[in-house]
Amino acid sequence: MTAYVIGQITVKDPDKWEEYRSKVPATLAPWGAELVLRGTRAKVLSGQHPHTDTVVIRFPDPEAVIQWHSSAAYQELVPLRNQAADVDLISYESES
C-alpha cells in the first residue's frame, strides 16, 4: 500500500527554508521515497487554508514513512525546519 506525506508549510525564514529543502532529498532516498510536488498556493477555492506552500512525498508503504520520519538523518534537520517554517506533516495511505 502506497503512502504519502503531505506537508502544509508557512515559511518564516526563506534562507533557512531553502537550506532545509536542499537537504531533505538525501533523507528520502534510503526509504524509496519520491518527491511528487513542491508548490506555492495559487488560490484557496473553498474554506480556509493559512499555509502558503505544500509538499507531497510518495513512499512505497506506511512503514517507510515512519522509518524516514524517525531516522537520524531526518531528525537532524528538524531544528532547522522549525526555525525556517511552521510545518504540519500528515501521512496518508492509498490503495491505488
C-alpha positions as a Python dict, from the first residue, in 0.01 Angstrom:
ca = {
    (1, 'M'): (0, 0, 0),
    (2, 'T'): (149, 331, -110),
    (3, 'A'): (177, 607, 149),
    (4, 'Y'): (209, 982, 113),
    (5, 'V'): (334, 1257, 337),
    (6, 'I'): (174, 1594, 279),
    (7, 'G'): (334, 1897, 433),
    (8, 'Q'): (147, 2224, 475),
    (9, 'I'): (403, 2500, 520),
    (10, 'T'): (427, 2866, 617),
    (11, 'V'): (781, 2991, 559),
    (12, 'K'): (928, 3215, 829),
    (13, 'D'): (1288, 3242, 707),
    (14, 'P'): (1335, 3192, 331),
    (15, 'D'): (1712, 3135, 351),
    (16, 'K'): (1682, 2867, 619),
    (17, 'W'): (1388, 2716, 434),
    (18, 'E'): (1596, 2684, 117),
    (19, 'E'): (1876, 2520, 317),
    (20, 'Y'): (1632, 2273, 471),
    (21, 'R'): (1470, 2195, 134),
    (22, 'S'): (1809, 2125, -21),
    (23, 'K'): (1889, 1866, 248),
    (24, 'V'): (1561, 1672, 260),
    (25, 'P'): (1600, 1467, -64),
    (26, 'A'): (1906, 1285, 73),
    (27, 'T'): (1697, 1172, 371),
    (28, 'L'): (1428, 1030, 141),
    (29, 'A'): (1648, 813, -80),
    (30, 'P'): (1709, 526, 168),
    (31, 'W'): (1333, 476, 202),
    (32, 'G'): (1249, 466, -169),
    (33, 'A'): (1054, 791, -140),
    (34, 'E'): (983, 1028, -426),
    (35, 'L'): (913, 1399, -412),
    (36, 'V'): (587, 1438, -606),
    (37, 'L'): (510, 1808, -560),
    (38, 'R'): (658, 2122, -416),
    (39, 'G'): (419, 2406, -472),
    (40, 'T'): (316, 2751, -365),
    (41, 'R'): (-51, 2821, -301),
    (42, 'A'): (-221, 2970, -604),
    (43, 'K'): (-568, 3021, -460),
    (44, 'V'): (-791, 2882, -185),
    (45, 'L'): (-1101, 2760, -367),
    (46, 'S'): (-1307, 2663, -65),
    (47, 'G'): (-1271, 2705, 309),
    (48, 'Q'): (-965, 2847, 478),
    (49, 'H'): (-603, 2749, 437),
    (50, 'P'): (-342, 2956, 619),
    (51, 'H'): (-30, 2790, 474),
    (52, 'T'): (150, 2921, 168),
    (53, 'D'): (336, 2611, 48),
    (54, 'T'): (270, 2238, 10),
    (55, 'V'): (489, 1935, -38),
    (56, 'V'): (378, 1583, -134),
    (57, 'I'): (614, 1287, -94),
    (58, 'R'): (529, 932, -205),
    (59, 'F'): (661, 633, -8),
    (60, 'P'): (638, 266, -104),
    (61, 'D'): (448, 181, 215),
    (62, 'P'): (337, 328, 551),
    (63, 'E'): (629, 171, 738),
    (64, 'A'): (876, 360, 517),
    (65, 'V'): (709, 687, 626),
    (66, 'I'): (766, 604, 993),
    (67, 'Q'): (1124, 491, 932),
    (68, 'W'): (1206, 807, 734),
    (69, 'H'): (1045, 1045, 984),
    (70, 'S'): (1221, 883, 1280),
    (71, 'S'): (1557, 840, 1102),
    (72, 'A'): (1861, 1017, 1245),
    (73, 'A'): (1919, 1186, 908),
    (74, 'Y'): (1575, 1348, 905),
    (75, 'Q'): (1562, 1422, 1277),
    (76, 'E'): (1888, 1619, 1242),
    (77, 'L'): (1700, 1855, 1007),
    (78, 'V'): (1402, 1913, 1237),
    (79, 'P'): (1558, 2204, 1433),
    (80, 'L'): (1642, 2379, 1104),
    (81, 'R'): (1291, 2309, 975),
    (82, 'N'): (1138, 2458, 1289),
    (83, 'Q'): (1347, 2774, 1253),
    (84, 'A'): (1265, 2803, 883),
    (85, 'A'): (890, 2741, 877),
    (86, 'D'): (575, 2632, 1050),
    (87, 'V'): (511, 2285, 907),
    (88, 'D'): (222, 2044, 950),
    (89, 'L'): (312, 1693, 827),
    (90, 'I'): (37, 1439, 771),
    (91, 'S'): (72, 1085, 638),
    (92, 'Y'): (-192, 917, 423),
    (93, 'E'): (-229, 563, 294),
    (94, 'S'): (-350, 495, -58),
    (95, 'E'): (-490, 175, -203),
    (96, 'S'): (-429, 294, -559),
}
